[in-house]
Amino acid sequence: MTLLIILFCVFAAVALMVILGERYGKPMEAEQQQKYSKILWVVVFIAIIAAIIRQMV
């Protein structure tokens, strides 16, 4: 029963984020999106390397 309550809370929070994001969110400009996409590759690469190192230790 506890698992069902936790799952319900998670799905309710996600639904709330989607509703509020659609209502109050604004689309990103192309320049800002390009900047974030360049940074995202570096962040993902660092996260993968950190996970590999953590598993080796």
N, C-alpha and C positions, 0 to 999 in steps of 0.2 A: 504494500500500500504506500509506503514511503517513497518508493521509486516512482510510482505514478504521480504523486504530488510534486516531486522534483521535476519530472518530465513536463508536467503541466505548467509549472512556473517558468521553465526554460522556453517552452513554446510560446507562452504568453509574453515573455520579455522580447522574444524575436519578433513576434507580430507587432508589438508596440513600437519597436525600432523601425520596422518597415513602414508602418503607418505614419509615424512622425517624420521619417526620412523623406517619404514621398510628398508630405504636406509642406514641410519647411525647408527641405534641402534644395540647393540650387546646383545646376550643372557646372562642371569645371570648364574653364577655358582651355583651349588647345595647348597653349604654352605651358600652363600649370600642369596639365596632364602629361606632357612630354617630360617635364622636370621630374615629376614623381616616378615615371616609368624608368628613368635612368637611375634614380636612387634605389628603386625597388630591387633591381638586379643585384646591386651590391649588398643590400640587406639580406636577401635570400641566400646569396653565396656565403656570407659570413655565418648565417644561421646554420647552414648545412655543414660547414667546416666545424663550427662549434659543437654540433651534435655528434659528428664523427669523433672528435677529440674526446668528448665526454664519454662516449661508449668505449673508447680504447682505454681510458683510465679507470 
